[in-house]
Amino acid sequence: MKKVEAIIKPFKLDDVREALAQAGVSGITVTEVKGFGRQKGHSEMYRGAEYNVDFLPKIKMEIVIEDALLDRVIEAIMQTAQTGKIGDGKIFVVDVERVIRIRTGEENEDAV
């Protein structure tokens, strides 16, 4: 099994969620996060004073899937989250050793 973590722009969430559902994903965890990479921050004006915004709002999606879905999930995220501009985000893929559904005790693929 794999865990896919995707950092995307907030306005792309609904499109990515729909694409993942079509790719066969049955569950997603979404968190509102802040961060920066090459995009860095930006300056804004507030009450006549300029200040730097160091961390930009992003969405972090976490998806645990069976290995067979990995390429479809990555492709779905890439196609729907990409704007072609800096700050589109990143995708991280890590191995998952074990998953347990707390309610039933099911494990691994049965728990996902």
Buried (B, 14 or more C-beta within 10 A) or exposed (E): BBBBBBBBBEEBBEBBBEBBEEBEBEEBEBEEEEBBEEBEEEEEEEEEEEEEBEEBEBBBBBBBBEEEBBEBBBEBBBEBBEEEEEBBBEBEBEEBEEBEEEEEEEEBEEBB
